[in-house]
Amino acid sequence: MTDISFEKFRAGMNFGFILKGFLGLLILMFILFAVGLLIDYWKRDRYKVQRIYYRKTSYSVVGQEEYYFNYWLWQPKKKAYFSRVLENQGVTTIYSRHARKRRFQKCLKIPFRREIYGINKEGHSDLEK
């Protein structure tokens, strides 16, 4: 058996590459966020809704429909636009949260993906699909 002392073990380990990788990741995320904010600011008047997505809130046939739009965290103008679209279509309460999968209520694994959603309280769907 070989006896390895703690000093030799510690001397062999170099944590500098981990620190450099983490700082690089933070800088990359900051640049991505800043570029996303700039693009959102430039496109603030050109967002268009081509389709209003919906899903059932329960697995039964008579469950309420939940209308939703996905956006990125660095798109506050797009979020405001989608909330106005839902208000104009008659959705009374509007919420935002982490994005969900299209047909299920499971959360997506994408970290900066969000969704804005609302449930029509009257129970009928008068929204265009």
C-alpha positions in Angstrom: 0.0 0.0 0.0 1.2 3.5 -0.7 0.9 6.1 1.9 0.0 9.5 0.3 0.3 12.5 2.6 -2.3 15.3 2.6 0.3 17.9 1.5 1.2 15.8 -1.6 -2.5 15.4 -2.4 -3.3 19.1 -2.0 -0.2 20.1 -4.1 -1.4 17.9 -6.9 -4.9 19.6 -7.1 -5.3 22.9 -8.9 -8.6 24.7 -8.5 -7.7 27.6 -10.7 -9.3 26.1 -13.8 -12.6 25.7 -12.0 -12.5 29.3 -10.9 -11.7 30.5 -14.4 -14.5 28.4 -15.9 -17.0 29.8 -13.4 -16.0 33.4 -14.0 -16.2 32.8 -17.8 -19.7 31.4 -17.4 -20.8 34.4 -15.3 -19.3 36.8 -17.9 -21.1 34.9 -20.7 -24.4 35.0 -18.9 -24.0 38.8 -18.3 -23.3 39.4 -22.0 -26.2 37.3 -23.1 -28.5 39.1 -20.7 -27.3 42.6 -21.9 -27.6 41.7 -25.6 -31.1 40.2 -25.0 -32.2 43.5 -23.3 -30.9 45.5 -26.2 -32.7 43.4 -28.7 -35.9 43.5 -26.7 -35.7 47.3 -26.6 -35.2 47.5 -30.3 -38.1 45.1 -31.1 -40.6 46.6 -28.6 -43.0 47.8 -31.2 -42.8 44.9 -33.6 -44.0 42.0 -31.5 -46.9 40.1 -33.2 -49.2 37.4 -31.9 -49.8 34.7 -34.5 -51.5 32.2 -32.2 -52.8 32.2 -28.6 -51.6 28.9 -27.0 -53.8 27.2 -24.4 -53.8 24.0 -22.3 -56.2 22.4 -19.9 -55.5 23.1 -16.2 -56.7 19.6 -15.2 -56.8 16.2 -17.0 -60.6 16.2 -17.1 -62.6 17.2 -20.2 -64.3 20.1 -18.4 -61.1 21.7 -17.0 -60.5 25.4 -17.5 -58.3 26.5 -20.3 -55.1 28.3 -19.4 -53.8 30.7 -22.1 -50.1 31.3 -22.1 -47.1 32.9 -23.9 -43.4 32.1 -23.4 -40.7 34.7 -23.3 -37.1 35.0 -22.0 -36.2 36.6 -18.7 -34.5 39.5 -20.5 -37.6 40.4 -22.5 -39.7 42.6 -20.2 -41.3 44.5 -23.2 -42.5 41.3 -24.7 -44.0 40.3 -21.3 -45.9 43.6 -21.1 -47.1 43.2 -24.7 -48.4 39.6 -24.0 -50.1 40.8 -20.9 -51.9 43.5 -22.8 -52.9 40.9 -25.5 -54.4 38.6 -22.8 -56.3 41.5 -21.2 -57.7 42.6 -24.5 -59.0 39.1 -25.2 -60.9 39.0 -21.9 -58.6 37.1 -19.5 -59.2 38.6 -16.1 -56.2 37.4 -14.0 -52.7 37.2 -15.4 -49.7 35.5 -13.7 -46.1 34.8 -14.6 -43.9 31.8 -13.7 -41.2 29.4 -15.0 -42.2 28.0 -18.3 -44.1 24.8 -18.4 -44.2 22.1 -21.0 -46.8 22.5 -23.7 -49.2 19.8 -22.8 -48.3 19.1 -19.1 -47.8 21.1 -15.9 -44.1 20.0 -15.6 -41.5 22.8 -15.3 -39.0 23.1 -18.1 -35.3 22.7 -17.4 -34.3 25.9 -19.3 -33.2 28.4 -16.6 -34.2 31.8 -18.1 -37.4 30.7 -19.8 -40.6 32.2 -18.4 -44.3 32.2 -19.3 -47.1 34.6 -18.7 -50.5 32.9 -18.4 -54.1 33.6 -17.5 -57.3 31.7 -16.9 -60.6 33.0 -18.3 -62.9 33.1 -15.2 -66.1 32.8 -17.1 -65.3 29.3 -18.0 -65.9 29.6 -21.8 -63.3 30.2 -24.4 -64.0 33.2 -26.5 -60.3 33.6 -27.5 -59.2 33.0 -31.0 -57.1 29.9 -31.3 
